[in-house]
Amino acid sequence: MPRIAITLGDPAGIGPEVIDKALHSGMLPAGFDFQILGDASAGKPGKPDQESAAAALDALMESTRMLLSDEADAVVTGPVSKENLQSIGFQFPGQTEFYAAAFGVDDFGMLLTGTTLTVGLATIHEPLADVPRLLDQEKIIRIGKLTAEFLKKRGRSFPKIAVAGLNPHAGEHGTFGNEEQSIIRPAIDWLNEAYPACFSGPAVPDAIFRDAALGNYDAVIAMYHDQGLIPLKLLDFDTAVNVTLGLPKPRTSPDHGTAWSIAGKGVANPSSMLAAIQLACELA
């Protein structure tokens, strides 16, 4: 029976609540063993501290041990506070980078998928001011290939993927920036020559997500974090799932945070966690 490890996240947040609701929803597939990792008693709801951060980190470490030793076939991670984790020495921008390092993987990416949109990110947790300097053809090619592979696993034999521009109007032929011409277009050309999928763009960022939501594309590659996550969370907040691409085993998580303000009140919506567990089962 495939085993899905589920970390509670920071126990001061809504992770324990949404996991419990998802597990008792009656909407999870049969034939899987779900193992919860973490100490729910280590945090007081809505009041994160170093004890709750340590509990979250312990659960992450145990999940990697189980994945690497083949005791688990996939992991679903509850929401954590990056600031709280980093206060106890966590060296990573987020859980995506943590799992990539644990597996020794350099070729990885972050993708969000919901009922309406699927979005891959060329850059992940980076300051906005640094994105133009960090963006290069290799990053776009990497996330393009990983996104296409993800879509093929889910039944799209020849996926249609739009690649967003970086600048307003996709640069308008260099009027508002030249990244589209010097970086993004050559990466799209390479992908179309080398990979069995249809990549198009650079697309105007303020219009392409609407086209994708209407079903004209299977996914959009965004150049930076908020470019992709703002439309995704607007349309798919309750069903969006964060997927780490490129790992030997699946890792998913709900696409929301710890929600300190409602922790412990019994009102947290488990839909995103439920979707994350369902997707982990599918991928496993």
N, C-alpha and C positions, 0 to 999 in steps of 0.2 A: 504494500500500500504506500503510495507516494506521501512523503511527509513535508508539510509546509510549516516552516518556523515563522512565528509572528512575534516581533518585538513590541513591547508595550509603549516604546518611546519614553518621553519624560513623564513619569507617573503623576506629576503635578498638573499635567494637561489633560486633554480629553481622550488621549489614546486608549487607556483602559476601558473607558465607557463605550467608545465606538467599536472597539474590538469585541467586547462582550455582546453588544447589540447585534453586530454582524454575525457572530457565531450562533446566536439564538434566533436568527431571522428566518430560518427554514429555507433560505435561498442559496445556500452553498452546495456545490456538487457533491454527490456521494462518492465514496471510495478514496477519500483523502484523510490523512491523520494530521490534525492541526495541533501544534505544540506551542504554547505561549511561553515567551522568554521575558523575564523581568519581574521586579518586585513592586507590585501596585501599592504596597504600604509605605514605600520609601519617600513618597511625596505627599504634601498637603495640597489638595486641589486649589489651583490658582495662585500658589505661592512657591514658585520654583526656587531651589537652593542647590548647594553643592551636593547634598545627599541625593536629591532627585536626578541631578546630572550624572552622578556616579552610577546610579541604577540604570539610567539610559545607556551609558557607555558599556556597562557590564553586559547588558542584553545584546548590544551590537557585537561585542567580542565573542560572546557565546554563539551567536548566529554564524559568524565566520568560521568558528571552530567546527560547527556542525556541517556547514556547507563543504568545507575543505576535507572533512573526514567522511563524506558521503552519508552522514546521518540525517541530512535534510536535502530535499530536492529543489527547494525554492525558499525565498525569504520575503516576507511582507513586513515593512518597517513602520511602526507608529511614529507620529510626529514628535520631533525634538526641537529644542531651542539651540540653535548654533552658538549663540552668545553664551548660554548656560554651559554647554559642553566645552567651549573654548576656555571658560573660566577655570576648568580643572585640567587643562593641558591638551585638549583635543586639537590636533594639528591640521585638520582638514576644513575646507570651506563648507562642506556638507556631507551627507551620507553617501551621495553618489561617488565622490572622490575617495571616501573611506573604503568602500567595497572594491573599487578599482585597484587601490593600493593593496588591499588584502589578498586579491587574486593575482597581483603582479601584472595587471593589464594596463597597457598604455593606449590601446585602440578602443576607447569606450565613449559613450555619449549619453545624453539625457534627453528623453522623449516623454511627452505628456499626451495621453490619449483619453478622449471622452466620447460621449454619444455623438457629438457633432463634429469635433475637430481632432486631428492628430498633428502634433507639432514637435519637430526635432530642433534642437538648439545648437548652433555653430559654436557659440561661446556660452558658458554656464554662469557660475557665480563670480562675475567680474564687475568692478566698478564701471559705470557707463562711460566715463571719460577714457578708460583704457581700451574699450572695444575696438576702435579703428586701428590701434597699434597692434592688438593681439590677433585680429582677424586675418586669416591667410587662406590660400587655396586648399592646403592640407586639411584644415579644420572643416571646411565645407564639404570636401570630398569624403572625409571620414563619416560625418553625420549623415551625409546623403546615402552612402553605402549601407550604414547600419540601419537607417530608417527603412530603406527598401527591403532589407533582409527581414526586419520586423514585420512589415506589411505582407511579405510573402509567406511568412509563418502563419499569418492570419487569413490566408486565402486569396490574396491579391497576386495573381500570377505575373502581371506586368503593371506594377503600380505607377500611378501618375502623381508626381511630386513637384510642387511649385517651390521655387527658391526665392525668398523675399530679398529685395534690395536693402541696403543699409540706410540710405539717405531719403529725404522727402522726394516723391515722384521717381523713386529709383534712380536718383541722380540727374535725371533729365539730360542725358548725354553729356555729363560732366559739368552742367550748370551748378549743381548743388553738391558736388563731390565726385570723385573718380573711382571709388572702391568698386562700383558695379562693373566698370570697364576693365580695371586692372586686376581685380581679384575674383569677383563673383562670376562674371561671364566665363572666364577661362576654366573655372572649376566645373561649371555646368557643362561646358563642352566636353571636358574630360570624362565626366560621369556618363554622358550620353554615348560616348564612343566606347567606353570600357565596361558598362554595366547594363544588364537587361532590365531597364526601367525607363520611363519617360520623365526627364527633368526639364522644367521650363523656367524662364526668368532671365534676368532679375526682374521680379514682379514688384509693382508699386505696393509698398507695405500697407498703406491705409485702405486698399481695396482687395488684396489677395485673400484675406481671411474670410471675407464675405463669399467670394467665389468658392472657396473650399467648403464653407458651411453649406452651400447650396449643392454640394456633391460633385463639383467639377474636378476636384483633386482628392487623392487619398490622404495626402499630408502636405504640410507646409514646412519648409526649413526656415527658421527665423535666425537672424544674425546675432541676437542677444536676448537675454532672459526675459525682460518685460515685453519686448516686441511680440514674443510668442505667447507669454502667459496671460497678458491682459485680455486678448480676445478669447483664449481658452477658458479662463475663469469666468468671464462674462457669460459665455454660452453653456459651459459644462461644469460649473463649480461643484455640483453635487455628485457628478459621475466621473470626474477626471482622475486619472491614475498616472503617477510618475513611474517611469520604467528606466532602469539603468541598462543601456544597450552594451553589448560586447563582453559581458561576463559569461563564464562557463555555465552558470546556473542563474535562473531568473531572480531578479530583485524588483519588487514593486512597492509602492507606498501610496497612501491617499495624497491628493494634491491640496492639502491644507495644513495649517500649523497647529500649534498646541492649544490655541484659543483659551488662554488663561481666564478670560473674563467669564466664561460659561462653564469652566471645569467644575465638576462635582454637582452641577445643578440638574443633571438628568435630561438636558434638552439638546445635546449634541446630535447632529444628523449623521448616521453611520453609512450613508449611501456611498461615499467615496472609498471608505475602508472596505465595504462589501465588494465594490467593483475591483479594488486592488487584490483582494483575496481570490475573487473569481478569475481574474486575469492570470495571477500566479499559478493557479491550478491549470488553466488552459495551456500556459507556456511550459509548465512542468510535464 
